[in-house]
Amino acid sequence: MKNNIYVYLMLLLLVGITSCNKEEITTEDPEVIIDPPIEIEYPVARGIVKDEDGTLADTKVSVYQEGELKGETFSNSDGEYSTIDIETIQGEDLVIKFSKEDYNSSYRKRSLDILKSNSLDVELVTNDGASGYPQLFPGITEYISMSGYIKNSDGNPGFAKVKAELTAIFYDDGIVGGQGVYNISYSEITDGNGYYELILPLESSNLRIAIVNDEYCTDYLTEQLVGSVFGLAEPKGPYTEDVVLPDYIAYNRTSAPLLELSGQVTNCDGPISAWAIVDLHTIAEDGFTRINSLDVGSDGTFTYTDDECMELPYTIKLVGSDFLENLHSDTLEHIVIDGVYNNINIQLENCNESVSANSSAVMSVDGTDYVIDQIVTRKENGELVAKIETGSFGEFTIPNIQLGDNNTISNLILIEWGPPGFTFDAVDNVMSANVTSLTTTSATVVVTGDFNYNVTGGGTIVQGTCTLNLNF
């Protein structure tokens, strides 16, 4: 009996302890309220900054909108960045500048829709002292992006400097009706994929895009990919929205053979020339020609050392002249086959009389005559060659000139610097020429065909008849 009572009491005690313990630890669960995620309506850029060796930490990422700096951030230790903390205007594109010491700054322009679905990874190129120009300008709020890829002839990524030259209008809010013009020139370096992107003011005029794929070789991107003439090229645009250009094969004159020349120019009977001039022509196999006027000392000596932007083989022609005496030398001509040509004992004697009268040209297009009246022409080893002069000039070569229509003329270009200025550049490198008159010192040459006609603000192909009135 005692044992049963003992067990009963122990059970009561255990139940009481358990009930008391349960009251002490029981709590009601708090109500958890989860806010719906906030959808960010303004554009946010995310991505990775790198160079050719890997990711780049501490790269400054500057965000611009409508020409104004909205904020800055930096890439982290893994090269990652985000502009989520930089609040911008909904519906307006971002222009983003990536900059870091010892690297060329790089710019990108992106819309909200593109940034939502794509990361923006950027590769910076080590600073070589040739880039880093600003691409945003005070008083200009609207920009477009022009981008593309440079390829080598084998289809692999090409390394190049892509240079923009353009005219843009800016506005000064501090002046009623205040308006001005920027003449802008800046460049971008291609990354390891051959990619470039230029940020250009909206509706820029006189836009020319140059491709420089080594220190000496330059080409111009134009509507028809025509060559340039000493900085002139057919303008592109104007553009009102972002544009992606086709892949461009880099200009193939990338070899740089060394040319070393020195010597003296004198007049025929021995005395030093009173006004000595030495012109150097370097001529590629396809007729592409560069002309340099060499510096001549008071004693008639000259020196020239430079890398030539010509694929081998190429031809050099060197001629001396005396402007005051109307004399010029025979033309030294040499075909450069190896990588280096060295001639340090050149003697140029001005023994040939030069005709002082300039040649001229009249280009007739649809009843309108365009006159170029400062062309200097002379014979060089059987060829009739025009050289560059200031004001206006013509370039061409007529080998073995003779009466009749069985002549050829190559690389015919006529330029009037203006104002207003114009350029006629033959579409075909080689054309047929009709020599209607010919003496030992003059000729009349008629050429009909298609020409690239370039004027300020645009360009087109026209058919014209060019009449060359030549003195030599």
C-alpha angles and dihedrals in degrees: 000000000000090000092054092050090050093053091047093053092048091053092051091050093050093050091050094050091048094049092049093049092051093056092053098053100037115105132164115250111252117243109258113209115194115197115219112253114271110243110220109224098187121081117270125189122210131174148100130290117211145155131213091286100048142281123354122221125201095025110158113237111197118191121208130184126180088355094304129112108244099180148309138241137169137234115252129235090284093050091253121140139176131188094202092119092055106084113210138175117287114244097018121110121242125237108201126195120202114198137168133162113270091020134093111251115246130202133208132184119203139167127227092253093053094045092051093060104028136053115228108228117180132192116206122208123222112260112259096175092254102092142029096105116158116257100190122070136195114260094023116102105165124067140170130208122237114190143161146133131274114215132189119233089265091058096252123127113287126217113224146142110243110205127194124204116184149137121241135179119233130191128221111210091194092067125059105244089358112170135157143166131248119205098205132195123172140137146216129207120227116243127229090285093052090251123148133176127192123194107215131184111256114271094004114183131216087026115177125173117203126197114209110182097172136008094276107028122084133174131173128229107223136161090270098026091243120166124263128246111214095316098328121117138152107278120242128217142328091219128197098186140029114293132200113204123212118263109281124215108224118248105273099220093097102131115099111200113188118247119195118182135164137156144109137282120211138163120264099265094049109264122123113268113257092218107016120191128182121191123193120202119193111191128190122213091257091055097259105150136195120192122199126185105215125219111252123201126225089262092054095255122139136184131193127181120166146125111261121222094224134114114233129294104040135152129239125201122189124189133173128207144175113222097197096046095042090232133135136183131240111273118259108217129187135166111224108216102158126056095261132043118189126183116157102165105060118156116195114186118193099220101135122088114237123211106240097205116096122235120236141202134208118201113198116199122170093335095314121113121213113196126206109183108171103069115140112205132180142161119260118184094325095320126106107226133183119207134201122273133171123265096027133351148175133218127199144121127224112186119207095355115210139160117281139039097292095093128111126215121193134202096003111189129165122189134181111189092205147146099269090012133187142196132213113193119178112242091214117056091217123040138172116260129197113212103204097177133018135179132160090271107026145035141180114219127185121199125180125187148086121324135183101239110202125188134164109292100013150006143216143173116264135178112235145160116236119200113196116199101194133193119185 
